[in-house]
């Protein structure tokens, strides 16, 4: 029995471990506050399915790699390495569904007051209306859309170049930042700029060019209504910017201006409050630093985790 448990956990990567921790915390939080979580049973069930799927893929990856069966080895390796990124969107959506366990109502009024104290107006509404020029709207919506491209193409570029060690570390960094933001979203229900009816209508209105149309379509189709503080768009973009500085020679020259524009676009495009953006930058720096520390520590923790689990099992 102990040998089976040890073998099961030995096949996990570092990203699997933090994904396991994140899912476990989310499940416990959902179960504790089930009376305030709509569809709590389905959410817990889905989390359990994801956990089982993660262990199955990790085990198959290890098995086929050892047996050197080329196609299955490549397929299971691909599924294992990309497992966490595949579920980012779902984890984000769920974090906005289980955010009423502690607070029953949105906390937007607090963040609106902070913005008003700084500017004496609401930048989440005013910026996009004061400087409502077609070229600037397109530039800002394009910058905001780049967030989706960054999450996909920076890791994909490393993956295609067959630099697996760097790829696994990058995915760990990004996942760590995402999960940290998602945990905050579970506790703090904040809608962001779309809490203003005028701003909300602007985010779903088809205007100007292709990128304003794309973002309007995304927000019309998106089921979430929350997860604003801090801005995960900004936090993850900052983390990827730091990754580009560390691993790439020329990419920072592109990443730095995109990250700056993307950060301001979160407010200009009416999605976030100014303080969401500021704390997105700060938390992006902080969580990336923590992810680097955690990545190094988990090299030892992996073995300790197995020993801890074994110590909790009653010998047959």
Beta strands, then each sheet from edge to edge (+ up, - down):
end
